[in-house]
Amino acid sequence: MSLPLSLPPLAAPWRDRQGSFSPFKLAVLAALFVPGLWLAAQATQGQLGGRPIMEAIHFSGLWAVRILWLSLLVTPARQLLRWPKLMLVRRMVGLGALAYALLHLVLYAADLKWDLVRLVSEIALRIYLTIGFLALLGLAVLGVTSTDGWVKRLGGRRWAALHRVVYGLAALAVVHFALQSKIDVTEAVLMAGLLLWLLGYRLLAPKGGAPGLGRLALLGIGAAVGTALIEAAWYGVATGVPPLPVLEANLDVEFGLRPALWVGIAAAGMLALRVARGSGSRKKKARAGE
């Protein structure tokens, strides 16, 4: 006698929790595919340079980091904009980051001609690969446990505590990024600065709400200054360049903006969103009271 197998149906990623079609979720899902499709198109047309696999490795790793940062931005953006619908895509965006990180590893294995023994050896012996692999393993654990079923198994508090590890994994990812970038760590430093802002936001935000304008302003200044210090420290340790010229470079925009200034601009943008949203709420209340 055979027992019938009954598996719960998988919810389509473009549907909300009530099972209704969500154009917003579909748009975010489509956007997550764009970097991968662009990479595939470039590879098909032979436009990835003399070392196409290596270029694809760097591209996929860069987008894994970018999308992971976007997943961390969901909660601050939801609170600053007072837009609860953003939470619908947090899991999807996090899984998108995991997908690009896995592609990053698969492409590296392809570059090694699928020699798995050598792959394991490289990961074990090269510290920046070890750090990156640990970050990937952690993301995989968070991806597997991101479902509602795991929330029930672990309980809300334990599940939330587990998933706060994502900030530590992000720190490992940015260290991996910087180490493999070798000399030009501009984007890695930018990501480190944005992570400083995200961590600071989590510490300053009251439960369920956004920080006040004063705290947000101080957070932006602190993140920008911290980014400049990280850049100066990195070049000082890695290349022996004195910290002062690196710090002074943030005041010279002739050759473009340094990471610290970009972090400051991004922080100012988030502050502007907070101001605009607060102003909009006050106008609505005023009209309601008329």
C-alpha positions as CSV (number, residue, x, y, z in Angstrom):
1,M,0.0,0.0,0.0
2,S,1.6,3.3,-1.1
3,L,1.2,6.4,1.0
4,P,0.2,9.6,-0.9
5,L,2.8,12.3,-0.8
6,S,1.3,15.7,0.1
7,L,3.6,18.7,-0.3
8,P,2.4,22.2,0.4
9,P,2.2,24.2,-2.9
10,L,4.9,26.8,-3.4
11,A,3.6,30.3,-3.3
12,A,4.5,32.3,-6.5
13,P,7.0,35.0,-5.7
14,W,4.8,37.6,-7.3
15,R,1.9,37.1,-4.9
16,D,1.5,38.7,-1.5
17,R,0.7,36.9,1.7
18,Q,-3.0,36.8,0.8
19,G,-2.2,35.1,-2.5
20,S,-3.1,38.2,-4.5
21,F,-1.0,39.3,-7.5
22,S,1.5,42.0,-6.5
23,P,2.8,44.2,-9.3
24,F,5.4,45.5,-6.8
25,K,6.8,42.1,-6.0
26,L,6.9,41.2,-9.7
27,A,8.8,44.3,-10.5
28,V,11.4,43.7,-7.8
29,L,11.7,40.0,-8.9
30,A,12.3,41.2,-12.5
31,A,14.9,43.8,-11.3
32,L,16.8,41.1,-9.5
33,F,17.3,39.2,-12.8
34,V,18.6,42.3,-14.6
35,P,22.3,42.1,-13.6
36,G,22.4,38.3,-14.4
37,L,20.8,38.8,-17.8
38,W,23.2,41.7,-18.6
39,L,26.1,39.4,-17.7
40,A,24.8,36.6,-19.9
41,A,24.3,39.1,-22.8
42,Q,27.8,40.4,-22.4
43,A,29.2,36.9,-22.3
44,T,27.2,35.8,-25.4
45,Q,28.5,38.8,-27.3
46,G,32.1,38.3,-26.2
47,Q,32.3,41.6,-24.4
48,L,33.8,40.4,-21.0
49,G,37.4,41.1,-22.0
50,G,40.4,38.8,-22.3
51,R,39.5,36.8,-19.1
52,P,35.7,36.5,-19.4
53,I,35.2,34.1,-16.5
54,M,37.3,36.3,-14.1
55,E,35.3,39.3,-15.2
56,A,32.1,37.4,-14.5
57,I,33.4,36.3,-11.1
58,H,34.0,39.9,-10.1
59,F,30.7,41.1,-11.5
60,S,28.6,38.4,-9.7
61,G,30.4,39.1,-6.4
62,L,29.9,42.8,-6.7
63,W,26.2,42.4,-7.3
64,A,25.9,39.9,-4.5
65,V,27.2,42.6,-2.1
66,R,25.1,45.4,-3.7
67,I,21.9,43.3,-3.4
68,L,22.7,42.2,0.1
69,W,23.0,45.9,1.1
70,L,19.7,46.6,-0.5
71,S,18.1,43.8,1.6
72,L,19.5,45.5,4.7
73,L,18.1,48.8,3.6
74,V,14.5,47.5,3.4
75,T,13.7,48.1,7.0
76,P,15.1,51.6,7.3
77,A,13.4,52.6,4.0
78,R,10.1,51.1,5.2
79,Q,10.3,53.1,8.4
80,L,11.5,56.4,6.8
81,L,8.9,56.2,4.1
82,R,6.2,54.6,6.3
83,W,5.6,52.1,3.5
84,P,4.9,48.7,5.0
85,K,4.6,47.1,1.6
86,L,8.5,47.2,1.3
87,M,8.6,44.3,3.8
88,L,7.0,42.1,1.2
89,V,10.3,42.0,-0.8
90,R,12.9,41.8,2.0
91,R,13.1,38.0,1.8
92,M,13.2,38.0,-1.9
93,V,16.0,40.5,-2.1
94,G,18.0,38.6,0.5
95,L,17.6,35.4,-1.6
96,G,18.7,37.4,-4.6
97,A,21.9,38.3,-2.9
98,L,22.4,34.6,-2.0
99,A,21.8,33.6,-5.6
100,Y,24.5,36.0,-6.9
101,A,26.9,34.8,-4.2
102,L,26.4,31.2,-5.2
103,L,26.9,32.2,-8.9
104,H,30.1,33.9,-7.7
105,L,31.4,30.6,-6.3
106,V,30.2,28.5,-9.2
107,L,32.1,30.8,-11.7
108,Y,35.2,30.5,-9.5
109,A,34.9,26.7,-9.7
110,A,34.6,27.0,-13.5
111,D,37.7,29.1,-13.6
112,L,39.5,26.3,-11.8
113,K,38.3,23.8,-14.5
114,W,35.9,22.2,-11.9
115,D,38.9,20.9,-9.9
116,L,37.0,20.6,-6.6
117,V,40.1,19.5,-4.7
118,R,41.9,22.6,-5.8
119,L,38.8,24.7,-5.0
120,V,38.8,23.4,-1.4
121,S,42.5,23.9,-1.1
122,E,42.3,27.5,-2.4
123,I,39.5,28.3,0.0
124,A,41.4,26.9,2.9
125,L,44.8,28.5,2.1
126,R,43.8,32.0,0.9
127,I,42.4,34.1,3.7
128,Y,40.3,36.3,1.6
129,L,38.6,33.2,0.0
130,T,38.1,31.7,3.5
131,I,36.4,34.9,4.6
132,G,34.2,35.0,1.5
133,F,33.3,31.3,1.8
134,L,32.3,31.8,5.5
135,A,30.0,34.7,4.5
136,L,28.5,32.5,1.7
137,L,27.8,29.7,4.2
138,G,26.2,32.1,6.6
139,L,24.0,33.5,3.8
140,A,23.0,30.0,2.8
141,V,21.9,29.2,6.4
142,L,19.9,32.4,6.5
143,G,18.4,31.6,3.1
144,V,17.3,28.1,4.1
145,T,15.8,29.4,7.4
146,S,14.0,32.4,5.8
147,T,10.7,30.6,5.4
148,D,7.6,31.0,7.6
149,G,8.0,27.3,8.5
150,W,11.4,28.0,10.1
151,V,10.1,31.0,11.9
152,K,7.6,28.7,13.6
153,R,10.2,26.0,14.3
154,L,12.7,28.4,15.9
155,G,10.2,30.8,17.5
156,G,10.1,34.5,16.6
157,R,12.9,35.6,19.0
158,R,15.4,32.9,18.1
159,W,14.7,33.4,14.5
160,A,15.2,37.1,14.7
161,A,18.4,36.6,16.7
162,L,19.7,34.2,14.0
163,H,18.9,36.6,11.2
164,R,20.7,39.5,12.9
165,V,23.9,37.6,12.0
166,V,23.4,39.0,8.5
167,Y,25.2,42.2,9.7
168,G,28.3,40.2,10.7
169,L,28.1,38.3,7.4
170,A,28.0,41.6,5.5
171,A,31.1,42.7,7.4
172,L,32.9,39.5,6.3
173,A,31.7,40.1,2.7
174,V,33.1,43.6,2.6
175,V,36.5,42.4,4.0
176,H,36.5,39.7,1.3
177,F,35.7,42.4,-1.3
178,A,38.5,44.7,-0.1
179,L,41.1,42.0,0.1
180,Q,40.4,40.7,-3.4
181,S,40.3,44.3,-4.8
182,K,44.0,44.6,-3.7
183,I,45.0,48.2,-4.6
184,D,41.8,50.0,-5.7
185,V,39.4,49.5,-2.8
186,T,37.2,52.5,-3.7
187,E,33.9,50.5,-4.0
188,A,34.8,48.2,-1.1
189,V,35.3,51.3,1.1
190,L,32.0,52.7,-0.1
191,M,30.2,49.5,0.9
192,A,31.9,49.6,4.3
193,G,30.7,53.1,4.8
194,L,27.2,52.3,3.8
195,L,27.3,49.3,6.2
196,L,28.4,51.7,9.0
197,W,25.3,53.8,8.3
198,L,23.0,50.7,8.3
199,L,24.5,49.4,11.6
200,G,24.2,52.8,13.1
201,Y,20.6,53.1,12.0
202,R,19.8,49.8,13.7
203,L,21.3,51.0,16.9
204,L,19.6,54.4,16.9
205,A,16.1,53.5,15.5
206,P,13.4,53.0,18.2
207,K,11.5,49.8,18.0
208,G,9.2,49.9,15.0
209,G,10.0,53.5,14.1
210,A,12.6,55.8,12.5
211,P,15.1,57.9,14.4
212,G,14.5,61.6,14.8
213,L,16.0,64.1,12.4
214,G,18.9,65.1,14.8
215,R,19.9,61.5,15.2
216,L,19.7,60.8,11.5
217,A,21.9,63.9,10.8
218,L,24.5,62.8,13.3
219,L,24.4,59.3,11.9
220,G,25.1,60.6,8.4
221,I,28.1,62.7,9.6
222,G,29.4,59.8,11.7
223,A,29.1,57.3,8.8
224,A,30.9,59.7,6.4
225,V,33.7,60.4,8.8
226,G,34.0,56.7,9.6
227,T,34.2,55.9,5.9
228,A,37.1,58.4,5.5
229,L,38.9,56.8,8.5
230,I,38.4,53.3,7.1
231,E,39.9,54.3,3.8
232,A,42.9,56.1,5.3
233,A,43.5,53.1,7.6
234,W,43.3,50.6,4.8
235,Y,45.8,52.4,2.6
236,G,48.0,53.0,5.5
237,V,48.2,49.3,6.4
238,A,48.1,47.9,2.9
239,T,50.4,50.4,1.0
240,G,52.1,52.5,3.7
241,V,50.5,55.7,2.4
242,P,50.3,58.2,5.3
243,P,46.7,58.7,6.5
244,L,46.6,62.5,6.2
245,P,46.9,62.7,2.3
246,V,44.1,60.1,2.0
247,L,41.9,62.1,4.4
248,E,42.7,65.3,2.5
249,A,41.7,63.7,-0.8
250,N,38.1,63.8,0.4
251,L,38.2,67.6,0.1
252,D,39.4,67.5,-3.5
253,V,36.6,66.7,-5.9
254,E,38.5,67.4,-9.1
255,F,38.9,63.7,-9.9
256,G,35.6,62.6,-8.5
257,L,34.0,62.1,-5.1
258,R,35.6,59.8,-2.6
259,P,33.6,57.1,-0.8
260,A,33.1,59.2,2.3
261,L,31.4,61.9,0.3
262,W,29.1,59.4,-1.4
263,V,28.2,58.0,1.9
264,G,27.4,61.5,3.2
265,I,25.3,62.1,0.1
266,A,23.4,58.9,0.6
267,A,22.8,59.7,4.2
268,A,21.6,63.1,3.3
269,G,19.2,61.6,0.9
270,M,17.7,59.4,3.6
271,L,17.4,62.4,5.9
272,A,15.6,64.2,3.1
273,L,13.2,61.3,2.8
274,R,12.5,61.5,6.5
275,V,11.8,65.3,6.3
276,A,9.6,64.9,3.2
277,R,7.6,62.1,4.7
278,G,7.1,63.9,8.0
279,S,6.0,67.0,6.2
280,G,3.5,65.0,4.1
281,S,2.1,63.4,7.3
282,R,1.6,66.8,8.9
283,K,-0.2,68.2,5.9
284,K,-2.5,65.2,5.9
285,K,-3.3,65.7,9.5
286,A,-3.9,69.4,9.0
287,R,-6.3,68.7,6.1
288,A,-8.1,66.0,8.2
289,G,-8.6,68.5,11.0
290,E,-10.2,71.2,8.8
